[in-house]
Amino acid sequence: METTQKTPAPAHPRPAKLNRRRIVICLAAAVGLGYLVATNPLPVAGIDVLSRRPLYTCHTTSSSSPYAVYPRPEDPFRFLPCTNATRPPLLEDPSPAATWTNLYEPSPEHWSWGKATTNISSTNESDVYAGRGIYLCGYLDVPLDWTNTSDPRITRLAVTKYQVAGPDLQFSHRPRKSSRTIVVEPGGPGGSGTLYVWNGAEAVSERLSGGTLDVLGWDPRGVNTTQPRAACFPHDADRDRWWQLAHRYRAVSEDSSMSQLEVADALFEATFRACWEKSGDLGRFVGTGMVARDLNAIRAALEEPQLTGYLVSYGTGIGQTYASMFPDHVGALILDGTQYVPLEWMQGGFGWAALANITDAWRDGFLGECLAAGPQYCALAGRLAGSADDDGEVTLEALEARMAKLVASVARRPVAAYTAASGPSLITYSSLVPAIYSALYRPRTWPAMAQVLFDLEQGNATRAAAMVDALIFQYDPSRAPPESTLITLPGEACPIAMPAVPPLPSTSELMHLVVCADSYDAPQPADGLVWWDELWANMTAKSWIGGNSRFYNVLPCRHFGKYWPQPAGVYRGPLNRTLSNPVMLVAETHDPATPLVNGRRLAAGMGYSNARMIVHHGYGHASAADRSTCTDDVLQKYILGQGIPEAAETHCFADEKPYMYGVGKASVEGAPEQDVTGVWREHLQEMMLWNPGLARGRA
């Protein structure tokens, strides 16, 4: 996924004439929304909401703006131009629509705008924002239980849209939405679709439609700002402590693997108990079948008869489930980085079904492409001081042996290190290996990871310490909580209270709840942890890089049925129902999370009339990680209705090689200096979309 820059939306106090009733409404809304915004650590409108800047303004509607007043009547999403206050109202709010409407900020300079583009035209020459798209924030209420009409509870889905034609005009009766909307979901389970829109909607629109179609993302139930949230720890610091106890890898537990399993199993049991105590029966309603129903509600609210979508990673599980449940509503639907959901209905399937490509991604990709690039671009391609390669060159076999020796030494004894941010630090096998696995998702991190590993070989652990600390710890003690403040508008009596409350914890537990809900009826092994110990051994033998983390994704399912024995709305196929339009699958040859073999299984299961597939020859997770003009051309023609390949499989190859991105272009001279920590933090932000379990850092 590529990121694009956008103009952030500051929330400056704005003078206004207010009557007494308006002040009362404003105070009530500010207190309620102030708590919600101040306690959520994720960025809104490109702004860190913990920055202590004003989060709410009282105002009257400006009549001089050429733009319409939001929310527009009859808009099911209640879209407002995004500012850093536009968070959905709390479920407990007795008047959510009024609270939300009071967040409308009429001053366009406070809105979140896209970058300038030539795809938008304006007849108003005085419009300083002409040619810029707009970010719109909203929400959609759907039933918590789609299968039980007598249950009045709802889930409030947070929704963000990038509207390429800019905001609606004041005197227009029709919104400026595009003819169709590309609905996106990045994966996880637990990935935030709203965050995906912020990070990449403009790039997605440009890549798939030439910048002509809007892009909409939502936070699936339990995730991020959708309510209710699946957060089972009071503070991220508590989860950080437990994570290290529960994720000790097999190579450092060989002599006591069962003892480690007992500890991890007990910790996961306690975690699910906490989920039950905090969220009750929420775990019954977060499975993929329920999310697919939410997606259909989003399609209906868009008033589009068929879904246009770009769904990635676990999002492909949502997409293939959606297509099977709502075959008449399938439009141009891309599933990139394909799962095969029947494998994930099986015991432990979400873990072991992901392992096929990892060894090739490591050996052919990370190591092989390193040697092909040479020491100018990959530190590991250089000879170690004192080494004795016969011909003076580093071979793939020698480099692979060096890395095996390095990780084995870390398994025997952790490496002591120091960073200014964390003080004393340890590089352990159980922190270094998931960092390596995480890097395989995104080839642009490979030069930085190669430098870290080379430094470790040389006895320098500083960069490695910064990398693993960012991976392991979600809690950042250097980020101060917001202070309690009162904001008064110039010339007006409109005090706004901002309570001093700690940030809300992340919704990391959602991944386990979804994985376990989707496999809830898989038979439990009769020999209990003995079977799980054998599974752990088999998975780590298959892949020492990914086997441990994938195993810990599924181990908690031993306890799911104790608290949520009958998940609602589970879908079990078939996957070959006749669709209104064939879907486009994209499977990558060296994807470390969604193997090519599973894409081919899905294509065969859906059938030729329902699916075509691009075999994307490249590295990283999903096709955007290692771009191909061929892949992009096929996808754009498909989205724009310009045709679909006749062949069951179309083979496309990445345009560039890892370690060499941009080399040879006029703007690149030689190997760029590596900002290892900066590259890694950017990577962890992106990993929060694909696999939150491998992106636990402070990004």
C-alpha positions in Angstrom: 0.0 0.0 0.0 1.3 3.5 -0.8 0.7 6.5 1.3 -0.3 10.0 0.1 0.0 13.4 1.7 -3.1 15.3 2.5 -3.9 18.7 4.1 -4.7 18.1 7.7 -7.7 19.7 9.3 -6.8 21.9 12.2 -9.6 22.6 14.7 -9.1 26.3 15.5 -11.6 28.1 17.7 -13.9 30.2 15.5 -15.8 33.3 16.6 -19.6 32.9 16.3 -22.8 34.3 17.5 -24.5 31.8 19.7 -27.8 31.8 21.6 -28.2 30.3 25.0 -29.7 27.1 23.7 -26.8 26.6 21.3 -24.3 27.0 24.2 -26.1 24.3 26.2 -26.1 21.9 23.3 -22.4 22.7 22.6 -21.3 22.0 26.1 -23.1 18.7 26.2 -21.7 17.6 22.9 -18.2 18.8 23.9 -18.1 16.8 27.1 -19.4 13.6 25.5 -17.2 13.9 22.4 -14.3 15.3 24.2 -14.0 12.1 26.2 -14.3 9.9 23.1 -11.7 11.9 21.1 -9.3 12.5 23.9 -9.2 8.9 24.9 -8.6 7.3 21.5 -4.9 7.3 20.4 -5.4 6.8 16.7 -5.0 9.7 14.3 -8.0 11.6 12.9 -7.7 13.8 9.8 -4.0 13.4 9.9 -3.7 14.9 13.4 -2.6 13.2 16.6 -5.6 13.5 18.8 -3.3 13.5 21.9 -1.7 16.7 20.7 -3.8 18.8 23.2 -5.0 21.0 20.4 -8.7 22.1 20.5 -10.9 19.2 19.6 -14.3 20.9 19.3 -15.5 24.3 18.2 -18.9 26.0 18.6 -20.1 27.9 15.6 -22.9 29.0 13.5 -23.3 28.0 9.8 -21.6 30.3 7.4 -23.8 31.5 4.5 -20.8 32.6 2.4 -19.4 29.1 1.7 -20.1 27.6 -1.8 -20.4 24.2 -0.1 -23.5 22.4 1.2 -24.3 22.1 4.9 -23.5 18.7 6.3 -24.9 16.2 7.1 -27.0 16.1 3.9 -30.7 15.2 4.4 -31.3 11.5 4.0 -27.6 10.6 4.0 -27.5 7.2 5.8 -23.8 7.7 6.7 -24.4 11.3 8.0 -21.2 12.4 6.4 -19.4 15.5 7.7 -16.1 16.9 6.4 -13.5 15.3 8.6 -11.9 17.3 11.3 -10.0 16.0 14.3 -13.3 16.0 16.3 -15.5 13.8 13.9 -15.7 10.6 15.9 -19.0 8.7 16.0 -21.1 9.4 19.0 -21.0 6.9 21.9 -23.6 4.2 21.9 -24.8 5.5 25.3 -25.5 8.9 23.8 -29.3 9.4 24.0 -29.2 11.9 21.0 -26.4 10.7 18.7 -27.7 12.4 15.6 -27.9 15.8 17.4 -24.4 15.3 18.9 -23.0 14.4 15.5 -24.7 17.3 13.7 -23.2 19.7 16.2 -19.7 18.6 15.1 -20.2 20.1 11.7 -17.5 22.7 11.1 -18.6 25.0 8.2 -15.1 26.6 7.6 -13.5 24.7 4.7 -10.0 25.7 6.0 -10.6 23.3 8.9 -11.6 20.3 6.7 -9.3 17.5 5.6 -8.5 17.9 1.9 -6.8 15.6 -0.5 -3.8 16.5 -2.6 -4.4 18.6 -5.7 -5.3 16.5 -8.8 -6.1 17.2 -12.4 -9.0 14.9 -12.3 -11.4 17.4 -10.7 -12.6 20.5 -12.4 -14.5 23.5 -11.0 -16.6 26.2 -12.6 -15.9 28.5 -9.6 -12.6 30.2 -10.2 -12.6 31.7 -6.7 -12.7 28.3 -5.1 -9.3 27.9 -3.6 -10.0 24.2 -3.0 -10.9 23.4 -6.6 -9.2 20.2 -7.8 -8.9 18.7 -4.4 -10.8 15.7 -3.0 -12.4 15.8 0.5 -12.3 13.3 3.4 -15.8 12.7 4.8 -16.4 11.0 8.2 -19.6 9.3 9.2 -21.1 6.2 10.7 -23.7 3.6 10.0 -25.8 1.8 12.6 -26.5 -1.9 11.9 -28.0 -4.7 14.0 -25.6 -6.3 16.4 -27.3 -9.6 15.6 -28.5 -9.8 12.0 -30.1 -13.2 12.7 -32.4 -12.0 15.5 -34.8 -9.2 14.7 -36.0 -9.1 18.4 -32.5 -8.0 19.6 -32.6 -4.2 19.6 -28.8 -3.7 20.1 -26.7 -2.1 17.3 -23.1 -1.9 16.3 -22.1 1.6 15.2 -19.7 1.3 12.2 -17.2 4.1 11.8 -16.9 5.0 8.1 -14.5 7.3 6.2 -14.8 8.2 2.5 -12.4 10.0 0.2 -14.6 11.8 -2.3 -12.6 12.6 -5.4 -14.8 15.5 -6.7 -14.5 17.4 -3.5 -17.4 18.5 -1.1 -21.0 18.8 -2.2 -22.1 22.2 -3.5 -24.5 24.4 -1.6 -27.3 24.6 -4.2 -26.9 21.1 -5.6 -29.6 18.6 -5.0 -27.3 15.7 -5.7 -24.1 14.7 -3.8 -20.9 14.8 -5.7 -20.2 11.2 -5.1 -18.7 9.2 -8.0 -20.8 6.8 -10.1 -19.5 3.9 -8.0 -17.5 3.7 -4.8 -14.5 1.5 -4.2 -15.1 -0.1 -0.8 -11.8 -1.1 0.9 -10.9 -3.4 3.8 -7.2 -4.0 4.6 -7.4 -7.3 6.6 -6.3 -8.4 10.0 -8.7 -9.5 11.4 -8.5 -6.2 13.3 -7.3 -3.9 10.5 -9.0 -0.5 10.4 -10.7 0.4 7.1 -10.9 4.1 8.1 -7.2 4.2 8.8 -6.6 2.5 5.4 -8.6 5.4 3.8 -6.5 8.0 5.6 -3.2 6.3 4.6 -4.0 5.2 1.1 -7.4 6.1 -0.4 -5.9 8.6 -2.9 -3.4 6.0 -4.1 -6.1 3.3 -4.4 -8.4 5.6 -6.4 -5.5 6.6 -8.7 -4.3 3.0 -9.1 -7.6 1.3 -9.7 -9.7 4.1 -11.4 -7.3 6.8 -12.6 -8.5 8.9 -9.7 -12.2 8.9 -10.9 -13.9 6.8 -8.2 -14.5 7.5 -4.5 -12.9 5.2 -1.9 -14.8 4.2 1.3 -13.4 2.2 4.3 -15.0 1.1 7.5 -13.9 -0.3 10.8 -15.4 -3.8 11.1 -17.3 -4.6 14.2 -15.1 -4.5 17.3 -12.3 -2.6 15.6 -10.9 0.9 16.4 -13.7 3.5 16.5 -16.5 1.1 15.6 -18.6 0.4 18.7 -18.7 -1.7 20.8 -15.0 -2.1 20.8 -13.2 -5.4 21.4 -10.6 -4.1 23.9 -10.1 -6.6 26.8 -7.2 -4.9 28.7 -7.7 -1.6 30.6 -4.3 -0.3 29.3 -1.9 -1.2 26.5 0.9 -1.5 29.1 -1.0 -4.5 30.6 -1.2 -6.2 27.3 2.5 -5.5 26.6 3.5 -7.4 29.8 1.3 -10.4 29.1 2.3 -10.5 25.4 5.9 -11.3 26.3 4.9 -14.0 28.7 2.4 -15.6 26.3 4.6 -15.4 23.1 7.8 -17.2 24.0 8.9 -19.0 20.9 9.5 -22.7 20.6 13.3 -22.5 19.9 13.7 -21.1 23.4 11.2 -23.5 24.9 12.3 -26.9 23.4 13.2 -28.4 26.7 10.0 -27.2 28.3 7.5 -26.6 25.4 4.6 -28.1 27.5 5.4 -25.8 30.4 5.4 -22.8 28.1 2.1 -24.0 26.5 0.6 -24.2 30.0 1.6 -20.6 30.7 0.4 -19.3 27.3 -2.8 -21.3 27.5 -3.7 -19.9 30.9 -2.9 -16.4 29.8 -5.2 -16.7 26.8 -7.9 -18.2 28.9 -7.7 -15.2 31.3 -7.8 -12.9 28.3 -11.0 -14.4 27.0 -12.4 -14.2 30.5 -11.6 -10.5 30.5 -13.2 -10.1 27.1 -16.4 -11.7 28.5 -16.4 -9.5 31.6 -15.8 -6.3 29.6 -17.9 -6.9 26.5 -20.3 -9.8 27.4 -21.6 -11.7 24.3 -19.8 -9.4 21.8 -17.7 -12.4 20.8 -20.8 -14.1 19.3 -21.2 -11.3 16.7 -17.8 -10.5 15.3 -17.4 -13.5 12.9 -16.8 -13.1 9.2 -20.4 -13.9 8.3 -21.6 -11.0 10.4 -19.0 -8.7 8.8 -20.2 -9.7 5.3 -23.7 -8.7 6.2 -22.4 -5.3 7.4 -20.6 -4.9 4.1 -23.9 -5.5 2.3 -25.5 -2.8 4.4 -22.8 -0.4 3.4 -23.4 -1.2 -0.2 -27.1 -0.6 0.2 -26.5 2.7 2.0 -24.3 3.8 -0.9 -27.4 3.1 -3.1 -25.2 1.0 -5.5 -26.9 -2.2 -6.7 -23.6 -4.0 -6.9 -20.5 -3.8 -4.7 -17.3 -2.4 -6.2 -14.5 -3.3 -3.8 -10.8 -3.8 -3.1 -10.4 -6.2 -0.2 -7.0 -7.3 1.0 -5.6 -10.2 3.1 -8.3 -11.2 5.7 -10.5 -8.8 3.7 -10.5 -11.4 1.0 -12.1 -13.7 3.5 -14.8 -11.1 4.0 -15.1 -10.7 0.2 -15.5 -14.4 -0.7 -18.0 -14.8 2.1 -19.9 -11.7 0.9 -19.9 -13.0 -2.7 -21.4 -16.3 -1.6 -24.0 -14.8 0.6 -25.0 -12.0 -1.8 -24.2 -13.3 -5.3 -26.6 -10.9 -7.0 -24.8 -7.9 -5.6 -21.2 -8.6 -6.8 -19.9 -6.0 -9.1 -16.2 -5.4 -9.7 -14.7 -7.0 -6.7 -10.9 -7.5 -6.2 -9.6 -9.9 -3.6 -5.9 -9.3 -3.2 -3.7 -11.5 -1.1 -6.2 -14.3 -1.1 -7.2 -16.5 1.8 -9.1 -19.7 1.3 -11.7 -19.6 4.1 -12.7 -23.3 4.2 -9.2 -24.0 5.6 -9.8 -21.4 8.4 -13.0 -23.2 9.4 -10.7 -26.0 10.6 -8.9 -26.3 13.9 -5.8 -24.1 13.8 -6.4 -23.4 10.1 -5.8 -19.7 10.3 -2.3 -20.5 11.5 -1.1 -23.4 9.4 -2.8 -22.3 6.1 -0.5 -19.3 6.0 2.9 -20.9 6.0 3.6 -22.2 2.4 5.4 -19.2 0.9 7.5 -18.0 3.9 10.7 -20.0 3.3 10.8 -18.9 -0.4 10.1 -15.3 0.6 13.0 -15.4 3.0 15.5 -17.4 0.9 14.7 -16.2 -2.7 13.5 -12.8 -1.6 15.2 -11.3 1.4 18.5 -13.1 1.1 18.6 -13.8 -2.7 17.7 -10.3 -3.8 20.1 -8.9 -1.3 23.0 -10.7 -3.0 21.7 -9.7 -6.4 21.7 -6.1 -5.4 25.2 -6.2 -3.8 26.8 -4.6 -0.8 26.1 -1.1 -2.1 22.4 -1.6 -1.5 22.2 -4.5 1.0 24.6 -4.6 4.0 24.3 -8.3 4.3 25.8 -8.8 0.8 29.2 -7.7 2.2 31.7 -10.1 3.6 32.0 -10.2 7.4 35.4 -9.1 8.8 37.5 -12.2 9.2 35.3 -14.4 7.0 36.9 -16.8 4.5 34.6 -17.3 1.5 36.7 -19.3 -1.0 36.1 -17.0 -4.0 35.8 -13.8 -2.1 32.0 -13.6 -2.8 29.1 -14.2 -0.5 27.0 -17.1 -1.7 23.3 -17.7 -0.9 24.2 -20.8 1.0 26.8 -19.0 3.0 24.5 -16.1 3.8 21.7 -18.4 4.8 24.1 -20.2 7.1 25.2 -16.9 8.6 21.6 -15.9 9.4 20.9 -19.4 10.9 24.0 -19.0 13.1 22.9 -15.5 14.2 19.4 -16.4 15.2 20.6 -19.5 16.9 23.0 -17.5 19.0 20.2 -15.1 20.0 18.1 -18.1 21.0 20.9 -19.4 23.2 21.5 -16.0 24.9 19.6 -12.7 24.3 21.7 -9.8 23.3 22.0 -6.9 25.8 21.4 -3.4 24.4 20.5 0.1 25.3 18.3 2.8 23.8 17.7 6.3 25.0 13.9 5.8 24.8 13.7 2.5 26.7 17.0 2.3 28.7 18.1 -1.3 29.0 16.9 -3.5 26.3 17.1 -7.2 25.2 17.0 -8.6 21.7 15.5 -12.1 22.2 14.7 -14.8 19.7 11.0 -14.2 20.5 11.3 -10.6 19.5 13.9 -10.8 16.6 12.1 -13.5 14.7 8.7 -11.8 14.5 10.5 -8.6 13.4 12.0 -10.6 10.5 8.6 -12.1 9.7 7.0 -8.6 9.8 9.6 -7.3 7.4 8.8 -10.0 4.8 5.4 -8.3 4.4 7.0 -5.2 2.9 10.1 -5.4 0.8 10.8 -1.7 1.1 11.9 -2.4 4.7 14.5 -5.0 3.6 17.5 -2.6 3.4 16.7 -1.5 7.0 16.3 -5.0 8.3 19.5 -6.2 6.5 21.4 -3.3 8.2 20.0 -4.4 11.6 21.0 -8.0 11.1 24.5 -7.0 9.8 24.9 -4.8 12.8 24.0 -7.6 15.1 26.5 -9.9 13.4 29.1 -7.2 14.2 28.1 -6.9 17.8 26.2 -3.7 17.5 22.6 -4.1 18.9 21.5 -0.5 19.0 19.4 -0.5 15.9 18.0 -3.9 16.6 16.9 -2.8 20.1 15.0 0.2 18.7 13.3 -2.1 16.2 12.2 -4.8 18.5 11.1 -2.3 21.2 8.9 -0.6 18.7 7.5 -4.0 17.7 6.8 -5.3 21.2 5.5 -2.3 23.1 2.1 -0.7 22.4 2.3 1.5 25.4 4.5 4.6 24.9 5.4 6.2 28.3 6.8 9.3 26.5 3.3 10.2 25.2 1.6 12.2 27.9 -2.1 12.0 28.4 -4.2 15.0 27.5 -4.5 17.6 30.1 -7.9 18.8 31.3 -8.5 22.2 29.7 -11.3 24.7 29.0 -11.5 26.3 25.6 -13.3 29.6 25.3 -14.0 31.1 21.9 -12.8 34.7 21.4 -15.6 37.1 22.3 -18.0 34.3 23.1 -19.1 32.5 26.3 -18.6 28.9 25.0 -16.3 27.0 27.4 -15.4 23.5 26.2 -14.2 21.0 28.8 -11.6 18.4 27.8 -11.3 15.8 30.6 -7.9 14.4 31.5 -8.3 10.7 30.9 -5.9 8.1 29.8 -5.9 6.8 26.2 -8.2 3.9 25.3 -6.4 0.6 24.7 -6.2 -0.9 21.3 -8.6 -3.5 20.0 -6.0 -6.2 19.5 -8.1 -9.0 20.9 -10.5 -8.7 18.0 -8.2 -10.9 15.9 -8.5 -13.9 18.2 -12.3 -13.4 18.6 -12.8 -13.5 14.8 -10.4 -16.4 14.2 -12.1 -18.5 16.9 -15.6 -17.5 15.9 -15.0 -18.7 12.4 -13.7 -22.1 13.5 -15.9 -22.4 16.6 -17.4 -25.8 15.6 -14.1 -27.5 14.6 -13.7 -30.6 16.8 -11.5 -30.0 19.9 -8.7 -32.6 20.1 -9.3 -35.2 22.8 -5.7 -35.0 24.1 -5.8 -31.3 24.8 -2.5 -29.5 24.9 -0.6 -32.6 23.6 -2.3 -32.1 20.2 -1.5 -28.3 20.3 2.1 -29.0 21.2 2.4 -31.3 18.1 0.8 -28.6 16.0 3.3 -26.1 17.3 6.2 -28.4 16.5 4.8 -29.0 13.0 4.2 -25.3 12.3 7.7 -24.2 13.4 9.3 -27.1 11.4 7.4 -25.8 8.4 8.5 -22.2 9.0 10.8 -21.1 11.8 10.0 -17.5 10.8 6.2 -17.6 10.8 5.2 -20.8 12.6 5.4 -19.4 16.1 3.4 -16.2 15.6 0.8 -18.0 13.5 0.5 -20.7 16.2 -0.2 -18.1 18.8 -3.0 -16.7 16.6 -5.0 -19.9 17.0 -4.0 -21.3 20.4 -6.6 -19.1 22.2 -9.4 -20.9 20.4 -9.2 -23.7 22.9 -11.2 -21.4 25.2 -13.5 -19.6 22.9 -16.5 -22.0 23.3 -16.4 -21.7 27.1 -17.7 -18.1 26.7 -19.3 -17.9 23.3 -20.4 -21.4 22.4 -22.8 -20.5 19.6 -21.6 -17.5 17.4 -24.4 -16.0 15.4 -24.5 -15.8 11.6 -21.7 -18.2 10.8 -21.4 -19.0 7.1 -20.2 -22.4 5.9 -20.5 -22.1 2.1 -20.8 -23.0 -0.6 -18.3 -20.8 -2.4 -19.4 -21.6 -6.0 -22.8 -19.9 -6.2 -23.4 -18.1 -9.5 -22.3 -14.5 -9.2 -23.7 -11.5 -11.1 -20.1 -10.7 -12.1 -16.8 -12.7 -11.8 -14.5 -11.5 -9.1 -10.8 -10.8 -9.7 -8.3 -12.7 -7.4 -4.7 -11.6 -7.0 -2.3 -14.2 -5.4 1.4 -13.5 -5.0 4.2 -16.0 -5.6 6.2 -15.0 -2.4 3.5 -13.7 -0.1 4.4 -14.5 3.5 0.8 -14.4 4.7 -1.5 -15.6 2.0 0.2 -18.3 -0.1 -0.3 -18.7 -3.8 -1.6 -22.2 -3.3 -4.6 -20.9 -1.4 -5.4 -18.4 -4.2 -5.5 -21.3 -6.6 -7.7 -23.3 -4.2 -10.1 -20.4 -4.0 -10.1 -19.9 -7.8 -10.9 -23.6 -8.3 -13.5 -23.6 -5.6 -15.4 -20.6 -7.1 -15.1 -21.8 -10.7 -14.1 -20.2 -13.9 -17.4 -18.4 -14.4 -17.1 -16.8 -11.1 -13.4 -15.9 -10.8 -10.2 -15.0 -12.7 -6.8 -14.8 -11.0 -3.7 -12.7 -11.5 -0.6 -14.6 -10.4 1.5 -11.7 -9.2 5.2 -12.5 -9.3 6.6 -10.4 -6.6 7.5 -10.1 -2.9 5.6 -8.9 0.1 2.0 -9.1 1.2 -0.5 -8.3 -1.5 0.3 -6.8 -4.9 0.8 -3.2 -3.8 3.8 -4.2 -1.8 5.8 -4.9 -5.0 4.1 -3.0 -7.8 3.5 -4.3 -11.3 2.3 -2.2 -14.2 0.9 -5.4 -15.6 -1.2 -6.1 -12.5 -2.3 -2.5 -12.2 -3.4 -2.4 -15.8 -5.5 -5.5 -15.5 -7.1 -4.3 -12.2 -7.9 -0.9 -13.5 -9.5 -2.2 -16.7 -11.6 -4.6 -14.5 -12.7 -1.9 -12.1 -13.6 0.5 -14.9 -15.6 -2.1 -16.8 -13.2 -2.3 -19.7 -12.8 -6.1 -19.6 -11.6 -9.1 -17.7 -9.0 -11.6 -18.9 -10.2 -14.7 -20.7 -7.5 -16.9 -19.2 -8.1 -18.4 -15.8 -4.7 -17.1 -14.7 -2.8 -14.1 -15.9 0.8 -13.9 -14.9 2.3 -10.4 -14.1 5.8 -9.5 -12.8 6.9 -6.8 -10.5 8.4 -3.8 -12.2 11.4 -3.5 -9.8 13.5 -5.6 -7.5 13.8 -5.2 -3.7 16.8 -3.2 -2.5 16.8 -1.5 -5.9 13.5 0.5 -5.9 14.1 3.7 -7.7 17.8 2.9 -8.5 18.7 4.2 -11.9 16.1 6.9 -11.9 17.2 10.5 -12.1 16.2 11.3 -8.5 18.2 8.4 -7.0 22.0 8.4 -6.9 23.5 5.3 -5.3 22.1 3.7 -2.2 20.2 6.1 0.1 21.2 6.4 3.7 19.0 4.2 5.8 16.9 5.8 8.6 16.2 2.4 10.1 14.0 3.5 13.0 12.0 5.8 10.7 11.5 3.1 8.1 10.4 0.7 10.8 7.9 3.0 12.4 6.3 3.7 9.0 6.2 -0.1 8.4 4.5 -0.7 11.7 1.8 1.8 10.8 1.1 -0.1 7.7 1.3 -3.5 9.4 -1.6 -2.3 11.7 -3.7 -2.7 8.6 -2.6 -6.1 7.4 -1.7 -8.0 10.6 -2.1 -6.1 13.9 -0.6 -9.1 15.7 2.7 -8.4 13.9 2.5 -4.6 14.4 2.4 -4.0 18.1 4.5 -0.9 18.1 4.1 2.7 18.9 3.7 3.8 15.3 
